[in-house]
Amino acid sequence: MTPTLAGVGRIGPNAITRVAEVLPSFVGQREARALFEQAGLGAYLTAPPEHMVDETEVTRLHRALRAHLGTAVAGAVARGAGRKTADYLLAHRIPKPVQGLLKRLPAPLAARVLLAAIRRHAWTFSGSGTFTAQAGLPVVLTIRGNPLCKGVLASAPACEFYAATFERLFQVLVHPQARVRETACEAMGASQCRFEVTW
């Protein structure tokens, strides 16, 4: 069950703070501020959120990226933010001894251990959505009711933020050649967003 506050899905602040970090390198400080303000999140540029945020804020920001920057640039920003999110998790949330153990395990076993950890913490990134993970090759990750896809219509997968986060974690902890591909996306009309991890 996804934890909520007052019935609203909550998401960790990385989905906002890491976008704020990478966006200026694509559009400059002034346009980055304007985009955050258009999403109603300008205050976060001077006082970044430190706790879980309302998922609708994350939805608004990522939707604004696509609306104002176009699919290609928005996707690049989201990928950069996803990689930074993974790096933050590696630096602050996944204990170094655990990381060392995972790196020494055979990739299939390391993937199973990592998946168990991702499942336990899925509520921090899937909000009101439902996350599942299945070991194997490929590893299959799904999010049903994905907050990043709410109100988004796309002709290509739109979840670069999640894909990049997953890919970086798997590359560092499971196999350096790990790749993540989104094979179905709710923004394209699918019933859930589906990510396949291979190496």
Long-range contacts (C-beta under 8 A, 24 or more apart in sequence): 2-123, 2-126, 2-127, 2-128, 2-129, 2-130, 3-123, 4-128, 5-52, 8-54, 8-55, 8-56, 8-128, 9-54, 9-55, 9-127, 9-128, 9-129, 9-147, 10-52, 10-53, 10-54, 10-55, 10-123, 10-127, 11-52, 11-53, 11-54, 11-55, 11-58, 11-124, 11-125, 11-126, 11-127, 11-147, 12-52, 12-53, 12-124, 12-125, 13-48, 13-49, 13-50, 13-51, 13-52, 13-53, 14-81, 14-84, 14-85, 14-88, 14-89, 14-125, 15-53, 15-58, 15-61, 15-62, 15-81, 15-85, 15-125, 15-161, 16-41, 16-44, 16-48, 16-49, 16-53, 16-57, 16-58, 16-61, 17-44, 17-48, 17-49, 18-80, 18-81, 18-82, 18-84, 18-85, 18-88, 19-61, 19-62, 19-65, 19-77, 19-78, 19-81, 20-44, 20-45, 20-48, 21-81, 21-84, 22-77, 22-80, 22-81, 22-84, 23-65, 23-77, 25-80, 26-69, 26-73, 26-76, 26-77, 27-69, 27-73, 35-64, 35-65, 35-68, 35-69, 36-61, 38-64, 38-68, 39-63, 39-64, 52-124, 55-127, 55-128, 55-147, 56-147, 58-127, 58-147, 58-148, 59-147, 59-148, 59-150, 59-151, 62-148, 62-152, 62-161, 63-150, 63-151, 63-152, 66-152, 66-154, 66-158, 71-154, 71-156, 75-158, 75-160, 76-160, 78-159, 78-160, 78-161, 78-164, 79-160, 79-161, 79-163, 79-164, 80-164, 81-161, 81-164, 82-160, 82-161, 82-162, 82-163, 82-164, 82-165, 82-166, 82-167, 82-168, 83-164, 83-165, 83-168, 85-161, 85-164, 85-165, 86-164, 86-165, 86-166, 86-167, 86-168, 86-169, 86-172, 87-168, 89-165, 89-169, 90-169, 90-172, 90-173, 94-173, 99-172, 99-173, 102-173, 102-174, 103-172, 103-173, 107-174, 107-175, 107-199, 108-135, 108-137, 110-173, 110-174, 110-175, 111-135, 111-139, 111-170, 111-174, 111-197, 114-169, 114-170, 114-173, 114-174, 115-139, 118-169, 125-162, 125-165, 137-198, 137-199, 138-196, 138-197, 138-198, 139-170, 139-196, 139-197, 139-198, 140-194, 140-195, 140-196, 140-197, 141-166, 141-194, 141-195, 141-196, 141-197, 142-192, 142-193, 142-194, 142-195, 143-192, 143-193, 144-186, 144-191, 144-192, 144-193, 145-186, 145-192, 146-186, 146-192, 146-193, 149-185, 149-186, 149-187, 149-193, 152-187, 153-187, 154-185, 154-187, 154-188, 155-188, 156-185, 156-188, 157-182, 157-183, 157-184, 157-185, 157-187, 157-188, 157-193, 158-185, 158-187, 158-188, 159-185, 159-187, 159-193, 159-195, 162-193, 162-195, 163-195, 166-195, 166-197, 167-197, 170-197, 170-199, 174-199, 175-199
